[in-house]
Amino acid sequence: MNNKILLVDDHPLVREWLASLINQEAEFEVCGAAGTARQALQLLASVQPDIAIVDIWMEKGSSGLELIKDIKAIHPHVGTIV
């Protein structure tokens, strides 16, 4: 069983690079990617990740710290990596 990972970063190239790197490992699978905290919260319910990798300093009015608090409150089973 693969660990499903949601990537959250406001830089598209970083998301692509991380997805490429993670998907090379057999036990991990990127199940979604978001550029803002709002997009991430919308994706969480549908993709049901095991882990969220979150950029702490995002632009566009997104806060990585606030997103982590929201993830823990709404989806406590999802692990977070900053």
Backbone bond lengths (Angstrom), bond angles and torsions (degrees), N, CA, C in turn:
res aa  C-N    CA-C-N  psi(-1)  N-CA   C-N-CA  omega(-1)  CA-C   N-CA-C  phi
1 M - - - 1.454 - - 1.528 109.74 -
2 N 1.316 116.11 128.08 1.459 121.02 -179.99 1.521 111.50 -81.94
3 N 1.319 115.82 145.25 1.459 121.67 170.54 1.522 107.25 -81.03
4 K 1.328 117.00 122.31 1.457 121.36 -178.77 1.525 109.42 -88.61
5 I 1.338 114.39 133.55 1.460 120.91 -174.41 1.523 110.25 -122.33
6 L 1.335 115.09 133.91 1.461 122.47 172.39 1.516 107.99 -104.24
7 L 1.328 117.26 126.53 1.459 122.37 178.27 1.517 109.66 -98.32
8 V 1.335 116.92 133.66 1.457 121.32 178.27 1.528 108.15 -131.06
9 D 1.331 115.62 108.26 1.461 121.99 179.70 1.523 107.34 -155.97
10 D 1.320 117.06 141.81 1.457 119.91 -177.46 1.527 113.49 -81.44
11 H 1.309 117.95 -3.61 1.467 121.51 179.06 1.538 109.59 -104.63
12 P 1.325 117.90 113.16 1.466 120.96 -177.86 1.528 113.93 -56.58
13 L 1.331 117.90 -37.93 1.468 119.90 -179.47 1.525 111.61 -66.59
14 V 1.325 117.00 -35.77 1.465 120.51 177.17 1.521 109.58 -65.57
15 R 1.346 117.05 -43.67 1.463 120.35 178.31 1.528 110.71 -60.95
16 E 1.321 116.58 -44.46 1.470 120.00 179.59 1.523 111.24 -63.37
17 W 1.328 117.63 -44.29 1.460 121.85 -179.44 1.525 110.76 -62.89
18 L 1.336 116.50 -47.53 1.465 119.79 179.62 1.529 111.12 -62.60
19 A 1.322 117.21 -42.46 1.464 120.56 179.79 1.519 110.23 -61.27
20 S 1.314 116.95 -43.95 1.464 121.00 179.07 1.524 111.09 -62.21
21 L 1.309 116.90 -43.69 1.461 122.15 -179.68 1.530 111.05 -65.45
22 I 1.318 116.80 -47.82 1.466 121.64 -177.33 1.522 111.27 -66.12
23 N 1.327 117.12 -41.72 1.463 120.62 -177.27 1.531 113.39 -68.42
24 Q 1.313 117.69 -9.50 1.468 121.16 174.99 1.526 111.80 -76.10
25 E 1.318 116.21 -17.25 1.460 121.31 -179.12 1.529 109.38 -93.82
26 A 1.310 116.78 129.85 1.462 121.89 -174.44 1.527 113.18 -63.26
27 E 1.328 117.76 -30.58 1.463 119.48 -175.02 1.534 113.85 -88.87
28 F 1.336 117.31 0.17 1.459 121.02 -179.68 1.520 111.23 -125.19
29 E 1.341 115.29 149.50 1.456 121.21 178.72 1.526 108.16 -146.11
30 V 1.326 116.98 125.64 1.459 120.28 175.23 1.523 107.25 -77.40
31 C 1.326 116.00 119.33 1.463 120.96 -176.44 1.521 112.06 -101.76
32 G 1.330 117.11 -7.16 1.452 120.27 178.77 1.510 111.11 -179.12
33 A 1.342 114.51 162.49 1.460 120.43 179.04 1.520 108.42 -145.34
34 A 1.322 116.17 142.30 1.463 121.87 -178.49 1.517 109.96 -137.10
35 G 1.328 115.87 147.08 1.451 121.59 179.14 1.519 113.78 -97.18
36 T 1.338 116.57 -12.08 1.473 120.98 179.38 1.523 109.33 -138.45
37 A 1.328 114.70 163.53 1.464 119.97 177.53 1.526 110.24 -63.26
38 R 1.306 116.98 -39.16 1.467 121.02 179.47 1.523 111.36 -60.78
39 Q 1.332 116.74 -45.92 1.468 120.47 177.17 1.520 110.78 -61.26
40 A 1.316 116.44 -40.76 1.464 120.74 -179.27 1.522 110.97 -61.96
41 L 1.320 117.01 -44.98 1.462 120.46 179.98 1.525 111.24 -63.61
42 Q 1.321 117.37 -34.85 1.459 120.75 177.46 1.530 110.95 -68.50
43 L 1.322 116.64 -37.25 1.474 121.29 -178.92 1.523 113.44 -74.93
44 L 1.314 117.30 -30.71 1.468 120.97 -173.61 1.523 113.30 -52.42
45 A 1.299 117.40 -45.48 1.463 120.23 -177.16 1.523 111.93 -68.48
46 S 1.334 116.41 -37.38 1.465 118.57 -175.51 1.527 113.81 -81.68
47 V 1.327 118.36 -36.67 1.474 119.67 -176.26 1.520 112.89 -93.59
48 Q 1.323 117.45 -17.66 1.456 124.43 176.94 1.539 113.52 45.70
49 P 1.337 116.33 64.78 1.467 119.36 -179.39 1.520 112.22 -73.41
50 D 1.323 114.78 160.41 1.461 121.14 172.02 1.530 109.95 -88.22
51 I 1.349 114.71 -30.98 1.460 122.24 -175.06 1.522 108.94 -138.11
52 A 1.322 116.81 141.87 1.466 122.38 171.35 1.523 107.83 -117.52
53 I 1.320 115.94 125.54 1.465 120.96 173.96 1.522 105.66 -98.91
54 V 1.349 115.94 117.06 1.458 121.25 -169.55 1.528 111.11 -119.42
55 D 1.331 115.60 129.51 1.463 121.96 171.50 1.524 107.37 -74.47
56 I 1.299 117.77 127.97 1.462 120.67 -176.81 1.530 111.88 -76.89
57 W 1.329 118.10 -31.07 1.462 122.54 -178.91 1.520 109.52 -111.32
58 M 1.306 116.36 93.15 1.459 120.54 178.93 1.519 109.79 -111.59
59 E 1.321 114.98 152.01 1.454 120.76 176.29 1.526 109.17 -89.35
60 K 1.289 116.57 -169.83 1.467 123.47 175.09 1.520 112.42 63.34
61 G 1.305 117.95 34.92 1.450 120.62 175.87 1.517 115.07 72.64
62 S 1.321 117.32 16.72 1.457 121.24 179.77 1.520 110.23 -102.88
63 S 1.306 115.93 139.59 1.457 121.08 176.19 1.523 108.66 -120.30
64 G 1.315 116.67 121.95 1.456 120.89 177.68 1.520 112.26 -61.50
65 L 1.329 117.09 -38.26 1.460 120.36 179.87 1.528 111.35 -66.08
66 E 1.326 116.55 -42.35 1.466 119.96 178.04 1.526 110.57 -65.86
67 L 1.328 116.41 -38.63 1.459 120.17 178.36 1.527 110.60 -61.91
68 I 1.318 117.44 -43.24 1.463 120.98 179.81 1.534 110.02 -61.80
69 K 1.325 117.36 -41.36 1.467 120.65 176.52 1.526 110.61 -60.57
70 D 1.340 116.19 -43.42 1.467 120.47 179.57 1.524 111.48 -65.35
71 I 1.322 116.49 -41.94 1.471 120.08 178.92 1.527 109.37 -60.08
72 K 1.318 117.08 -46.73 1.472 121.02 -178.62 1.531 111.63 -63.72
73 A 1.322 116.88 -34.48 1.466 120.60 -179.51 1.530 112.15 -75.78
74 I 1.325 116.79 -40.88 1.466 121.10 -173.73 1.530 112.64 -92.91
75 H 1.334 116.12 -36.95 1.469 122.05 -177.03 1.536 109.11 -130.73
76 P 1.319 118.34 70.25 1.467 121.13 -174.28 1.523 114.92 -62.19
77 H 1.317 118.65 -18.08 1.461 121.97 179.90 1.530 112.86 -78.64
78 V 1.345 116.97 -13.43 1.469 121.07 -177.64 1.526 109.05 -85.18
79 G 1.328 116.18 122.72 1.459 121.08 174.79 1.515 110.32 -76.03
80 T 1.312 117.26 153.95 1.464 120.38 178.95 1.527 110.33 -127.74
81 I 1.318 113.97 141.81 1.457 122.45 174.63 1.518 106.35 -125.73
82 V 1.322 116.28 131.97 1.473 120.62 -178.74 1.503 108.53 -104.87
